Amino acid sequence: MRHFGHIAPEVRQRLFHREPCEFTADSPARLLSAALGATLYSPATRPCLAEDIRKQAGRGVVSMVLCLEDSIDDADVAHGEENLVRQFAELAELPVGPDLPLLFLRVRVPEQIPDLVRRLGPAVRLLSGFVLPKFTEERGMPFLEAVQGAETESGRRLFAMPVLESPELLYRESRVETLEGIFRAVDKYRDRVLALRLGVTDFCSSYGLRRAPDMTAYDVQVVASVIADVVNMLGRADGTGFTVTGPVWEYFRVQERMFKPQLRQSPFLEVQAVELREKLIEHAMDGLLREISLDQANGLLGKTCIHPSHVLPVHALSVVSHEEFSDAADILRPERGGGGVLRSAYTNKMNEVKPHRAWAERTLLRAEVFGVAREDVGFVELLSAGIPG
């Protein structure tokens, strides 16, 4: 699979200076953690789940979470498990076709992990891992142990993606201690943890809050402070950190808005895409695009998504610009190993080799999985090209 693999090769060649790389579920963890992109959630009870997965793969989705937790009623868990086993078996019997996304199961309790792996049988080869809810050190260790045991029993490499969403993490008086405990747990199972996911909806719930479609998670200060501390302690670029993914965007259509749209007109006018701008605004995508940009500015990569229309904006804004790529490549040239300062090739900024090195390394990893846009291509062209005709 590859990002933007659903669009025609000739269109990719027109858009990209360097095209996104191909990868599989067996690729190195470092590559997969960066390649998750927009991770689309779906209730495990959907009756046509196998067909949904194939359809979304054809629309550019590369990672999905099939949920047995908050997205379904407590009474439907057994039915959801049975449906997952049946739908995986259906997928496993399909002839070779489009690559399936990376598939993860969001479970409720550790005991579900070995049970589901056994019940999946040979179809476990389609599974990439598990999403672990309300993760703290105390609650999370049994989940991680279960993932490790299931991997040993099945012979299939299985990853974990803990969700950071517990009240202990939100409350100031317990936050640091909770984060220290989370770090101990995920550090012990470092080779098993693909990414850490933020459960911002649960954070808001603890205070009876819900952000409006023209507000981002970073406008809700109690939430923004948690994101900052999670990145501070768990997302460091010194080799101890993990990939942290962006929070879910809840909206996909807006009937009425209080503030002006946040999308500038000029990028759309330049490529004659005014109708696309109006469509994005109508479906609350201007707020989503702003939040994706703030995710990246705050050290997050990828995003939890609950609607297929959110996937393309996440991927389009994850593509590395030609200017970013040029700066990163200059900073990481072997002859720059001793440090120093240089003017960017675009002659508009200073590149300081040692302080910007970690940024450059992360940028080139993102460039590998999402590609590098041509010099004259921006996110509007990438959005336009990825929308089905």
Contacts in CASP RR format, 6 or more apart in sequence:
PFRMAT RR
TARGET T0000
AUTHOR 0000-0000-0000
METHOD contacts of the structure
MODEL  1
MRHFGHIAPEVRQRLFHREPCEFTADSPARLLSAALGATLYSPATRPCLA
EDIRKQAGRGVVSMVLCLEDSIDDADVAHGEENLVRQFAELAELPVGPDL
PLLFLRVRVPEQIPDLVRRLGPAVRLLSGFVLPKFTEERGMPFLEAVQGA
ETESGRRLFAMPVLESPELLYRESRVETLEGIFRAVDKYRDRVLALRLGV
TDFCSSYGLRRAPDMTAYDVQVVASVIADVVNMLGRADGTGFTVTGPVWE
YFRVQERMFKPQLRQSPFLEVQAVELREKLIEHAMDGLLREISLDQANGL
LGKTCIHPSHVLPVHALSVVSHEEFSDAADILRPERGGGGVLRSAYTNKM
NEVKPHRAWAERTLLRAEVFGVAREDVGFVELLSAGIPG
1 22 0 8 1.000
1 23 0 8 1.000
1 24 0 8 1.000
1 57 0 8 1.000
1 62 0 8 1.000
1 99 0 8 1.000
1 100 0 8 1.000
1 101 0 8 1.000
2 19 0 8 1.000
2 20 0 8 1.000
2 21 0 8 1.000
2 22 0 8 1.000
2 23 0 8 1.000
2 62 0 8 1.000
3 20 0 8 1.000
3 35 0 8 1.000
3 37 0 8 1.000
3 60 0 8 1.000
3 62 0 8 1.000
3 315 0 8 1.000
3 318 0 8 1.000
3 369 0 8 1.000
3 370 0 8 1.000
3 371 0 8 1.000
4 12 0 8 1.000
4 15 0 8 1.000
4 16 0 8 1.000
4 19 0 8 1.000
4 20 0 8 1.000
4 60 0 8 1.000
4 315 0 8 1.000
4 382 0 8 1.000
4 385 0 8 1.000
4 386 0 8 1.000
5 12 0 8 1.000
5 20 0 8 1.000
5 60 0 8 1.000
6 58 0 8 1.000
6 59 0 8 1.000
6 60 0 8 1.000
6 386 0 8 1.000
7 385 0 8 1.000
7 386 0 8 1.000
11 385 0 8 1.000
12 19 0 8 1.000
13 19 0 8 1.000
14 374 0 8 1.000
15 373 0 8 1.000
15 374 0 8 1.000
15 377 0 8 1.000
15 381 0 8 1.000
15 382 0 8 1.000
15 385 0 8 1.000
16 319 0 8 1.000
16 371 0 8 1.000
16 372 0 8 1.000
16 373 0 8 1.000
16 374 0 8 1.000
16 377 0 8 1.000
17 322 0 8 1.000
17 325 0 8 1.000
17 371 0 8 1.000
17 372 0 8 1.000
17 373 0 8 1.000
17 374 0 8 1.000
17 375 0 8 1.000
18 325 0 8 1.000
18 367 0 8 1.000
18 371 0 8 1.000
18 372 0 8 1.000
19 371 0 8 1.000
20 368 0 8 1.000
20 369 0 8 1.000
20 370 0 8 1.000
20 371 0 8 1.000
21 31 0 8 1.000
21 368 0 8 1.000
21 369 0 8 1.000
21 371 0 8 1.000
23 31 0 8 1.000
23 32 0 8 1.000
23 35 0 8 1.000
23 369 0 8 1.000
24 99 0 8 1.000
25 32 0 8 1.000
25 102 0 8 1.000
25 128 0 8 1.000
26 157 0 8 1.000
27 35 0 8 1.000
29 159 0 8 1.000
29 191 0 8 1.000
29 194 0 8 1.000
30 365 0 8 1.000
31 365 0 8 1.000
31 368 0 8 1.000
31 369 0 8 1.000
32 102 0 8 1.000
32 128 0 8 1.000
32 159 0 8 1.000
32 194 0 8 1.000
33 194 0 8 1.000
33 195 0 8 1.000
33 242 0 8 1.000
33 243 0 8 1.000
34 243 0 8 1.000
34 301 0 8 1.000
34 365 0 8 1.000
34 366 0 8 1.000
34 368 0 8 1.000
34 369 0 8 1.000
35 62 0 8 1.000
35 63 0 8 1.000
35 369 0 8 1.000
35 370 0 8 1.000
36 62 0 8 1.000
36 63 0 8 1.000
36 102 0 8 1.000
36 194 0 8 1.000
36 195 0 8 1.000
36 243 0 8 1.000
36 245 0 8 1.000
36 301 0 8 1.000
36 302 0 8 1.000
37 62 0 8 1.000
37 63 0 8 1.000
37 245 0 8 1.000
37 301 0 8 1.000
37 302 0 8 1.000
37 303 0 8 1.000
37 314 0 8 1.000
37 315 0 8 1.000
37 318 0 8 1.000
37 370 0 8 1.000
38 61 0 8 1.000
38 63 0 8 1.000
38 302 0 8 1.000
38 303 0 8 1.000
38 305 0 8 1.000
38 310 0 8 1.000
38 311 0 8 1.000
38 312 0 8 1.000
38 313 0 8 1.000
38 314 0 8 1.000
38 315 0 8 1.000
39 63 0 8 1.000
39 64 0 8 1.000
39 65 0 8 1.000
39 104 0 8 1.000
39 197 0 8 1.000
39 245 0 8 1.000
39 302 0 8 1.000
39 303 0 8 1.000
39 304 0 8 1.000
39 305 0 8 1.000
40 56 0 8 1.000
40 61 0 8 1.000
40 63 0 8 1.000
40 64 0 8 1.000
40 65 0 8 1.000
40 101 0 8 1.000
40 305 0 8 1.000
40 306 0 8 1.000
40 308 0 8 1.000
40 310 0 8 1.000
40 311 0 8 1.000
41 64 0 8 1.000
41 65 0 8 1.000
41 67 0 8 1.000
41 71 0 8 1.000
41 106 0 8 1.000
41 248 0 8 1.000
41 304 0 8 1.000
41 305 0 8 1.000
41 306 0 8 1.000
42 49 0 8 1.000
42 52 0 8 1.000
42 53 0 8 1.000
42 64 0 8 1.000
42 65 0 8 1.000
42 66 0 8 1.000
42 67 0 8 1.000
42 71 0 8 1.000
43 66 0 8 1.000
43 67 0 8 1.000
43 71 0 8 1.000
43 72 0 8 1.000
44 66 0 8 1.000
44 67 0 8 1.000
44 68 0 8 1.000
44 71 0 8 1.000
44 72 0 8 1.000
44 80 0 8 1.000
44 81 0 8 1.000
44 83 0 8 1.000
44 84 0 8 1.000
44 105 0 8 1.000
45 72 0 8 1.000
45 76 0 8 1.000
45 79 0 8 1.000
45 80 0 8 1.000
45 83 0 8 1.000
46 52 0 8 1.000
46 83 0 8 1.000
47 83 0 8 1.000
49 66 0 8 1.000
49 83 0 8 1.000
49 84 0 8 1.000
49 87 0 8 1.000
50 87 0 8 1.000
50 88 0 8 1.000
50 90 0 8 1.000
50 91 0 8 1.000
50 94 0 8 1.000
53 64 0 8 1.000
53 87 0 8 1.000
53 91 0 8 1.000
53 100 0 8 1.000
53 101 0 8 1.000
53 103 0 8 1.000
54 91 0 8 1.000
54 94 0 8 1.000
54 98 0 8 1.000
54 100 0 8 1.000
56 64 0 8 1.000
56 101 0 8 1.000
56 308 0 8 1.000
56 311 0 8 1.000
57 98 0 8 1.000
57 99 0 8 1.000
57 100 0 8 1.000
57 101 0 8 1.000
58 98 0 8 1.000
59 308 0 8 1.000
59 311 0 8 1.000
59 388 0 8 1.000
60 311 0 8 1.000
60 312 0 8 1.000
60 315 0 8 1.000
61 101 0 8 1.000
61 308 0 8 1.000
61 311 0 8 1.000
62 101 0 8 1.000
62 102 0 8 1.000
63 101 0 8 1.000
63 102 0 8 1.000
63 103 0 8 1.000
63 104 0 8 1.000
63 128 0 8 1.000
64 101 0 8 1.000
64 102 0 8 1.000
64 103 0 8 1.000
64 104 0 8 1.000
65 104 0 8 1.000
65 105 0 8 1.000
65 106 0 8 1.000
65 131 0 8 1.000
65 161 0 8 1.000
65 304 0 8 1.000
66 84 0 8 1.000
66 103 0 8 1.000
66 104 0 8 1.000
66 105 0 8 1.000
66 106 0 8 1.000
67 106 0 8 1.000
67 131 0 8 1.000
68 77 0 8 1.000
68 80 0 8 1.000
68 81 0 8 1.000
68 84 0 8 1.000
68 105 0 8 1.000
68 106 0 8 1.000
68 107 0 8 1.000
68 108 0 8 1.000
68 112 0 8 1.000
69 106 0 8 1.000
69 107 0 8 1.000
69 108 0 8 1.000
69 133 0 8 1.000
70 133 0 8 1.000
71 106 0 8 1.000
72 80 0 8 1.000
77 108 0 8 1.000
81 112 0 8 1.000
81 115 0 8 1.000
81 116 0 8 1.000
81 119 0 8 1.000
84 105 0 8 1.000
84 116 0 8 1.000
84 120 0 8 1.000
85 116 0 8 1.000
85 119 0 8 1.000
85 120 0 8 1.000
85 123 0 8 1.000
88 120 0 8 1.000
88 123 0 8 1.000
88 124 0 8 1.000
88 126 0 8 1.000
88 127 0 8 1.000
89 120 0 8 1.000
89 123 0 8 1.000
91 100 0 8 1.000
91 123 0 8 1.000
91 126 0 8 1.000
92 122 0 8 1.000
92 123 0 8 1.000
92 125 0 8 1.000
92 126 0 8 1.000
100 126 0 8 1.000
102 128 0 8 1.000
103 126 0 8 1.000
103 127 0 8 1.000
103 128 0 8 1.000
103 129 0 8 1.000
104 127 0 8 1.000
104 128 0 8 1.000
104 129 0 8 1.000
104 130 0 8 1.000
104 131 0 8 1.000
104 159 0 8 1.000
104 161 0 8 1.000
105 112 0 8 1.000
105 116 0 8 1.000
105 127 0 8 1.000
105 129 0 8 1.000
105 130 0 8 1.000
105 131 0 8 1.000
106 130 0 8 1.000
106 131 0 8 1.000
106 133 0 8 1.000
106 163 0 8 1.000
107 113 0 8 1.000
107 116 0 8 1.000
107 130 0 8 1.000
107 131 0 8 1.000
107 132 0 8 1.000
107 133 0 8 1.000
107 143 0 8 1.000
108 133 0 8 1.000
110 142 0 8 1.000
110 143 0 8 1.000
110 145 0 8 1.000
110 146 0 8 1.000
111 146 0 8 1.000
113 130 0 8 1.000
113 143 0 8 1.000
113 146 0 8 1.000
113 147 0 8 1.000
113 150 0 8 1.000
114 146 0 8 1.000
114 149 0 8 1.000
114 150 0 8 1.000
114 153 0 8 1.000
117 124 0 8 1.000
117 127 0 8 1.000
117 150 0 8 1.000
117 153 0 8 1.000
117 154 0 8 1.000
117 156 0 8 1.000
117 158 0 8 1.000
118 153 0 8 1.000
120 127 0 8 1.000
121 154 0 8 1.000
124 154 0 8 1.000
124 156 0 8 1.000
125 156 0 8 1.000
127 156 0 8 1.000
127 158 0 8 1.000
128 158 0 8 1.000
128 159 0 8 1.000
129 147 0 8 1.000
129 158 0 8 1.000
129 159 0 8 1.000
129 160 0 8 1.000
129 161 0 8 1.000
129 194 0 8 1.000
130 143 0 8 1.000
130 147 0 8 1.000
130 158 0 8 1.000
130 159 0 8 1.000
130 160 0 8 1.000
130 161 0 8 1.000
131 160 0 8 1.000
131 161 0 8 1.000
131 162 0 8 1.000
131 163 0 8 1.000
131 197 0 8 1.000
132 140 0 8 1.000
132 143 0 8 1.000
132 144 0 8 1.000
132 147 0 8 1.000
132 160 0 8 1.000
132 161 0 8 1.000
132 162 0 8 1.000
132 163 0 8 1.000
133 163 0 8 1.000
133 165 0 8 1.000
134 163 0 8 1.000
134 165 0 8 1.000
134 166 0 8 1.000
134 202 0 8 1.000
135 143 0 8 1.000
135 162 0 8 1.000
135 163 0 8 1.000
135 164 0 8 1.000
135 165 0 8 1.000
135 166 0 8 1.000
135 182 0 8 1.000
135 185 0 8 1.000
136 166 0 8 1.000
136 168 0 8 1.000
136 169 0 8 1.000
136 178 0 8 1.000
136 181 0 8 1.000
136 182 0 8 1.000
136 185 0 8 1.000
137 178 0 8 1.000
137 181 0 8 1.000
137 182 0 8 1.000
137 184 0 8 1.000
137 185 0 8 1.000
139 166 0 8 1.000
140 162 0 8 1.000
140 185 0 8 1.000
141 185 0 8 1.000
143 160 0 8 1.000
143 162 0 8 1.000
144 160 0 8 1.000
144 185 0 8 1.000
144 186 0 8 1.000
144 188 0 8 1.000
144 189 0 8 1.000
144 192 0 8 1.000
144 193 0 8 1.000
147 158 0 8 1.000
147 159 0 8 1.000
147 160 0 8 1.000
147 189 0 8 1.000
147 192 0 8 1.000
148 189 0 8 1.000
148 192 0 8 1.000
150 158 0 8 1.000
151 157 0 8 1.000
151 158 0 8 1.000
151 192 0 8 1.000
158 192 0 8 1.000
159 192 0 8 1.000
159 193 0 8 1.000
159 194 0 8 1.000
160 189 0 8 1.000
160 192 0 8 1.000
160 193 0 8 1.000
160 194 0 8 1.000
161 193 0 8 1.000
161 194 0 8 1.000
161 195 0 8 1.000
161 196 0 8 1.000
161 197 0 8 1.000
162 182 0 8 1.000
162 185 0 8 1.000
162 186 0 8 1.000
162 193 0 8 1.000
162 196 0 8 1.000
162 197 0 8 1.000
163 197 0 8 1.000
163 198 0 8 1.000
163 199 0 8 1.000
164 182 0 8 1.000
164 196 0 8 1.000
164 197 0 8 1.000
164 198 0 8 1.000
164 199 0 8 1.000
164 230 0 8 1.000
165 198 0 8 1.000
165 199 0 8 1.000
165 200 0 8 1.000
165 201 0 8 1.000
165 202 0 8 1.000
165 203 0 8 1.000
166 178 0 8 1.000
166 202 0 8 1.000
167 206 0 8 1.000
168 174 0 8 1.000
168 175 0 8 1.000
168 178 0 8 1.000
169 175 0 8 1.000
169 178 0 8 1.000
169 179 0 8 1.000
169 182 0 8 1.000
169 203 0 8 1.000
169 226 0 8 1.000
169 230 0 8 1.000
170 203 0 8 1.000
170 206 0 8 1.000
170 222 0 8 1.000
170 226 0 8 1.000
171 206 0 8 1.000
175 226 0 8 1.000
175 229 0 8 1.000
176 229 0 8 1.000
176 233 0 8 1.000
179 229 0 8 1.000
179 230 0 8 1.000
179 233 0 8 1.000
179 234 0 8 1.000
180 233 0 8 1.000
182 234 0 8 1.000
183 233 0 8 1.000
183 234 0 8 1.000
186 193 0 8 1.000
186 196 0 8 1.000
186 234 0 8 1.000
186 242 0 8 1.000
187 240 0 8 1.000
193 242 0 8 1.000
194 243 0 8 1.000
195 242 0 8 1.000
195 243 0 8 1.000
195 244 0 8 1.000
195 245 0 8 1.000
196 230 0 8 1.000
196 234 0 8 1.000
196 235 0 8 1.000
196 242 0 8 1.000
196 243 0 8 1.000
196 244 0 8 1.000
196 245 0 8 1.000
197 244 0 8 1.000
197 245 0 8 1.000
197 246 0 8 1.000
197 304 0 8 1.000
198 226 0 8 1.000
198 227 0 8 1.000
198 230 0 8 1.000
198 244 0 8 1.000
198 245 0 8 1.000
198 246 0 8 1.000
198 247 0 8 1.000
198 300 0 8 1.000
198 304 0 8 1.000
199 247 0 8 1.000
199 248 0 8 1.000
199 304 0 8 1.000
200 217 0 8 1.000
200 223 0 8 1.000
200 227 0 8 1.000
200 247 0 8 1.000
200 248 0 8 1.000
201 247 0 8 1.000
201 248 0 8 1.000
201 250 0 8 1.000
203 222 0 8 1.000
203 223 0 8 1.000
203 226 0 8 1.000
204 210 0 8 1.000
204 211 0 8 1.000
204 220 0 8 1.000
204 223 0 8 1.000
207 222 0 8 1.000
209 220 0 8 1.000
209 222 0 8 1.000
209 223 0 8 1.000
210 250 0 8 1.000
211 217 0 8 1.000
211 219 0 8 1.000
211 220 0 8 1.000
211 223 0 8 1.000
211 250 0 8 1.000
212 258 0 8 1.000
213 251 0 8 1.000
213 254 0 8 1.000
213 257 0 8 1.000
213 284 0 8 1.000
213 287 0 8 1.000
214 257 0 8 1.000
214 258 0 8 1.000
214 259 0 8 1.000
214 262 0 8 1.000
214 284 0 8 1.000
214 286 0 8 1.000
214 287 0 8 1.000
216 287 0 8 1.000
216 290 0 8 1.000
216 291 0 8 1.000
216 294 0 8 1.000
217 223 0 8 1.000
217 224 0 8 1.000
217 227 0 8 1.000
217 247 0 8 1.000
217 291 0 8 1.000
217 294 0 8 1.000
218 224 0 8 1.000
218 227 0 8 1.000
218 291 0 8 1.000
218 294 0 8 1.000
218 298 0 8 1.000
223 247 0 8 1.000
227 247 0 8 1.000
227 298 0 8 1.000
227 300 0 8 1.000
228 298 0 8 1.000
230 244 0 8 1.000
231 244 0 8 1.000
231 298 0 8 1.000
231 299 0 8 1.000
231 300 0 8 1.000
234 241 0 8 1.000
234 242 0 8 1.000
234 244 0 8 1.000
235 241 0 8 1.000
235 242 0 8 1.000
235 243 0 8 1.000
235 244 0 8 1.000
235 299 0 8 1.000
237 358 0 8 1.000
237 359 0 8 1.000
237 361 0 8 1.000
237 362 0 8 1.000
238 358 0 8 1.000
243 301 0 8 1.000
244 299 0 8 1.000
244 300 0 8 1.000
244 301 0 8 1.000
245 300 0 8 1.000
245 301 0 8 1.000
245 302 0 8 1.000
245 303 0 8 1.000
245 304 0 8 1.000
246 295 0 8 1.000
246 300 0 8 1.000
246 301 0 8 1.000
246 302 0 8 1.000
246 303 0 8 1.000
246 304 0 8 1.000
247 291 0 8 1.000
247 295 0 8 1.000
247 303 0 8 1.000
247 304 0 8 1.000
248 303 0 8 1.000
248 304 0 8 1.000
248 305 0 8 1.000
248 306 0 8 1.000
249 284 0 8 1.000
249 287 0 8 1.000
249 288 0 8 1.000
249 291 0 8 1.000
249 303 0 8 1.000
249 305 0 8 1.000
249 306 0 8 1.000
249 310 0 8 1.000
250 306 0 8 1.000
251 283 0 8 1.000
251 284 0 8 1.000
251 288 0 8 1.000
252 283 0 8 1.000
252 284 0 8 1.000
252 307 0 8 1.000
252 309 0 8 1.000
252 310 0 8 1.000
253 282 0 8 1.000
253 283 0 8 1.000
253 284 0 8 1.000
254 282 0 8 1.000
254 283 0 8 1.000
254 284 0 8 1.000
261 281 0 8 1.000
261 286 0 8 1.000
262 286 0 8 1.000
262 287 0 8 1.000
262 289 0 8 1.000
262 290 0 8 1.000
263 277 0 8 1.000
263 280 0 8 1.000
263 281 0 8 1.000
263 286 0 8 1.000
263 289 0 8 1.000
265 274 0 8 1.000
265 277 0 8 1.000
267 378 0 8 1.000
267 379 0 8 1.000
267 380 0 8 1.000
268 274 0 8 1.000
268 276 0 8 1.000
268 277 0 8 1.000
268 380 0 8 1.000
270 380 0 8 1.000
271 380 0 8 1.000
271 381 0 8 1.000
271 384 0 8 1.000
273 380 0 8 1.000
273 383 0 8 1.000
273 384 0 8 1.000
276 380 0 8 1.000
276 383 0 8 1.000
276 384 0 8 1.000
276 387 0 8 1.000
279 285 0 8 1.000
280 286 0 8 1.000
280 289 0 8 1.000
280 313 0 8 1.000
280 383 0 8 1.000
283 309 0 8 1.000
285 309 0 8 1.000
285 310 0 8 1.000
285 313 0 8 1.000
288 310 0 8 1.000
288 313 0 8 1.000
289 313 0 8 1.000
289 317 0 8 1.000
289 379 0 8 1.000
292 303 0 8 1.000
292 313 0 8 1.000
292 314 0 8 1.000
292 317 0 8 1.000
292 318 0 8 1.000
293 317 0 8 1.000
295 301 0 8 1.000
295 302 0 8 1.000
295 303 0 8 1.000
296 317 0 8 1.000
296 318 0 8 1.000
301 318 0 8 1.000
301 362 0 8 1.000
301 366 0 8 1.000
302 314 0 8 1.000
302 318 0 8 1.000
303 310 0 8 1.000
303 314 0 8 1.000
305 311 0 8 1.000
305 314 0 8 1.000
312 383 0 8 1.000
312 386 0 8 1.000
312 387 0 8 1.000
313 383 0 8 1.000
315 370 0 8 1.000
315 382 0 8 1.000
316 379 0 8 1.000
316 382 0 8 1.000
316 383 0 8 1.000
316 386 0 8 1.000
317 379 0 8 1.000
318 366 0 8 1.000
318 370 0 8 1.000
319 370 0 8 1.000
319 371 0 8 1.000
319 372 0 8 1.000
319 373 0 8 1.000
319 379 0 8 1.000
319 382 0 8 1.000
320 328 0 8 1.000
320 363 0 8 1.000
320 366 0 8 1.000
320 367 0 8 1.000
320 370 0 8 1.000
320 371 0 8 1.000
320 372 0 8 1.000
320 373 0 8 1.000
321 372 0 8 1.000
321 373 0 8 1.000
321 378 0 8 1.000
322 372 0 8 1.000
322 373 0 8 1.000
322 374 0 8 1.000
322 375 0 8 1.000
322 377 0 8 1.000
323 344 0 8 1.000
323 346 0 8 1.000
324 363 0 8 1.000
324 367 0 8 1.000
325 363 0 8 1.000
325 364 0 8 1.000
325 367 0 8 1.000
325 372 0 8 1.000
326 344 0 8 1.000
326 345 0 8 1.000
326 346 0 8 1.000
327 344 0 8 1.000
327 345 0 8 1.000
327 346 0 8 1.000
327 349 0 8 1.000
327 351 0 8 1.000
327 356 0 8 1.000
327 360 0 8 1.000
327 363 0 8 1.000
328 359 0 8 1.000
328 360 0 8 1.000
328 361 0 8 1.000
328 363 0 8 1.000
328 364 0 8 1.000
328 367 0 8 1.000
329 360 0 8 1.000
329 364 0 8 1.000
330 336 0 8 1.000
330 342 0 8 1.000
330 344 0 8 1.000
330 345 0 8 1.000
330 351 0 8 1.000
331 351 0 8 1.000
331 353 0 8 1.000
331 356 0 8 1.000
331 357 0 8 1.000
331 359 0 8 1.000
331 360 0 8 1.000
332 357 0 8 1.000
332 360 0 8 1.000
332 361 0 8 1.000
332 364 0 8 1.000
336 342 0 8 1.000
336 353 0 8 1.000
337 353 0 8 1.000
338 353 0 8 1.000
338 354 0 8 1.000
339 352 0 8 1.000
339 353 0 8 1.000
339 354 0 8 1.000
340 352 0 8 1.000
340 353 0 8 1.000
340 354 0 8 1.000
341 350 0 8 1.000
341 351 0 8 1.000
341 352 0 8 1.000
341 353 0 8 1.000
342 350 0 8 1.000
342 351 0 8 1.000
342 353 0 8 1.000
343 349 0 8 1.000
343 350 0 8 1.000
343 351 0 8 1.000
344 350 0 8 1.000
344 351 0 8 1.000
373 381 0 8 1.000
373 382 0 8 1.000
END
